[in-house]
């Protein structure tokens, strides 16, 4: 059960009490002035042109103030309740997405332990890059969610290809390249606060159009996917694979530096390089 969200009282609450107090003050002042001046012309009649020369008319004006102020308070209360319910729905949806992702990750881990470790490390690095760029926490959380399943489409690839210790044939590599599209198909109907399916679909695209599977360019590619692309390359090059040993983190960083502004977004690449070279970031 979600905890109730407490928010500071809005200005509408203050308006309610102000209008109510103002109505009471006018009502009392109007009566006192009539007594003191012994005249049929009331304060309110003079001030706003309404004849309130007796008690019942003054009471009617006061009731109007109370009803109007109560309506404002009621409307504001319903708005806060709606916002709280929406926030609870979003939180529940995030939990459901998280559960779905864990199931998918477990399924992939059972077939390809290399891919699973790669996904979690890439997700951690992508989030670190996003934080270095100053992105908001909600967007960073979306990147994390997409990052830990960005290779989920490899579930459709035979395990003997995923773990093959020698160089892949052209046909085998073509099958591997389909994992972005397959991942999109697996995720496109998953209800999520983030565009997980599209992030996964685009994480092998490159800003100059040389990526796959759709040869997208520049701003056609989601920023989240561009961040994940840099993290993906760094982790893949720096880690051991069945078909080759690790190439090392420095070789991976040189690859990013050489291609920044060409196939990788320059701002994203610079943020990644700062993390490793100035801030001492290390892959998990």
N, C-alpha and C positions, 0 to 999 in steps of 0.2 A: 504494500500500500504506500503510495507516494505521500510524503509529508506535505502538509498544507504550506503553500508558499505565502510567506508574509511579505507584504509590500507596504511601504510608507503610505499614509493616508494622502490622497490626492487633494488638489486645491478645491475640488467639488465639495468635500466634507467641510472645509472652511467656509465655502460659500453658503452652505446650508445653515450653519450656525450664525453667520453674519446676517443673512436675510431674516432669519427668525428673530434674532435680537433686534434688528432694525424695525421689524414690524411691531414688536412689543413696545419699543421705545416710542414709536410714532403714536401708537394707540394710547399709551399712558399720557404722553405729552399733549395729545389732542384733547383728552378729557380734562387734564389739569388746566390748560389754557382756557377752556370753556368756563370752568369754575371760577378761575381767577378774573377773567375779563367779563364774565357774565354776558356773553354774546352768543348769538346763534351761528356766528361765522367761526368755524373750527380751523385749527392749524392745517390739517390736511386739505381742507377746502381751499385755503389760501395757497398752499404749497403745490398741490397737484390738481386742483380744480374739481375735487370730488366732495360732494356734500355729505358730511358725516356728522351731522348735528345731533344725533342721539346715539345711545349705547349700541343698539342693534346694527346700525350702519357701521359704527367703528369696529364692532365684532366681526362683521362681514369682511371688512378690509383685512383685519388680522388673520382671519381664516384663509383668505387668499394668499397672504404671505406664507403661512404655514404649509398650505397645500403645494404651492409652487416650490418652496424649499425642499419639501419632502420628496417631490417628484425628482428633483435634481439628485438628491441623495440616493433614492432608489435606483435611478438609472446608472449612477456611478457604481453602486454595489453590484448590480447585474453585470456590468462591464468587467469589474474585477473578478467576479466568479467565472465568467467566460474565459478570461485570460488564464486563470488558474487551471481550469479544465483543459484548455488547449495545451498548456505547459505539461500537465500530467500525461496527456495523450502523446505528446512528442517524446517524453521520457520513456513511456511504455513502448513506443515504436522503436526507440533506440535499443532498448533491451532485447526486443524481439529480433532486430537485425543482428545484434551481437550474438545471440544464440544461433541463428541461422549460419552466420559466418563460422562459428566454432565447429559446427557440424561439417561444413564444407572443408575446412582446414584439416579436420581429423581424417576425412575421406582421402584427401590428397596425400597426407602424411603417410598413410598406410601403403601408398604406391610409390612415393618418391620422397624420401627423407631429405634429399638435397634441395628440392624445390621448397619444402616447408621452411627449412632454416633460412633459405634465401628470402622468402617472402617476409618473415618477421624482421630480419635484419634490414631489409630494404624499407620496410614500413617505419622502423625506428629512425633511420637516416632521413627519410623523406619528411618526417615530422620535425626533426631537428632543423632541416633546411627551411621548412615553413616557418618555424619559430624565429629563425635568424632573419627571415624576411619580414617579420612582424605581422604575419597573418593572424586572424582572430581564432580563438580556441575552437569554435564550432567547425570552421573549415579544416583546421588541423586534425580534429577528430575524424572528419570525413576522409582525410588522406590516410589516417591510420587504418581505418576500416577497409578502405580499398586496397591499401598496401599489403595487408596480410592475406588477401585473396587474389592479388592481381594476376597470378598464374593459375587460377582455378580451372581455366579451360584446358589445362594439361591432363585433366581427368579423362579426356576423350582420346588421349594419345597412348598407344601401347607402352607398357612399362619397359619393355626391352629397348625401345627407342630412347626413352627418358634416361635410362641408366647405361646406355651403350658406351663402352670404354674407348671406342675409336671414332674417327671423324664421321659425321653424318653424311649420307648420300643426299643428292639434290631433292629426291622425293621425300626422304625422311625430314629434311629441313623444311620443306614445304608444309608438311604435316605439323611440325612444331610451330610454324608461323600462324597457323590457324587458331592457336590457343586464345588469342585476343578476341577474335570473333566468337569463338565458342563460349568464352567467359561471359561475354556480353549477352549471349542468348540465355545462359544459365541465370543471369542476375537481373535481366531487364524487367521481370515481373515481381521482383522482391521490393516490397514497400519499404522505403528508406527516406530519411530526411536529407540524404546526400545523393548525388548522381553516381552511385557506385558502378553501375553497369557501364556508363559512358567513360568513367575514369579508367576502368579496366580495358575497355575497347581501344582506348587511345594511347596506352602507355608505351607503345612501340612506334608511335608517330614521331616525326622529327620536323622542326620548324621550317626546313627548306624543302619539305615534301618528299624526302627520300625514305621515310619510314613506311610502316605497314600497319594494318591491311588496306587503308583507304588513301594513303599519300596526302594526308592533311598538311596544311601549312600554317605557320604563325598563329594568329589568334583563333584559327579554326580549332585549335587544340586546347582543351581545358588546361588552366594553370595547374590544377591538381595533377593532371596526367604528365605535364611537362616536368613538374617536380619529381614525380615518381620515376620518370624516365632517367633522370640524372642519378637518382639513388639506385635504381635497378642496374645501371651500367657499372657504377662504382662497386657495388656488392658482388656482381657477377665476376668482374675482373679480379677482384681481391680475394676470391674464395676458390677452393679446390672444386674441380668438377670431375666426373668419371673419366672424361676424355683428355684432361690436362691438369697440371698443377696450378696453384695460384700464381697469378702474374704480379701480385703485390699491389699495395695501396698506392705507392708512388706512381706506378705505371697507369693506374686507373685515374689518378688526379691529373696526370699529364694528358690523358685522352680527353678529359673534360675541358681542360684549359685550351688544348689545341682546337677544339671544336665549339667553343663558346661563341655565340653569335652566328654560328653556321648551322649546326644541327641541334644545339642546345641553347635555350634562352640565356642571354648573357647575365641577367640579374640573378637567375637561379644558379647558374654555374658559379658566379662570384660568391654567392652565399655559401655554397658547398665548399669551395676552396678555402674560404675564411674559417669555416668550422674546423677543418683538418689542419691547416697550416698556421692559424693564429690562435685558435681556441682549444686545440688539442683533442678534438673529437676522435674517438676510436670506434670502429665497428664492434657491436656486441659480440 
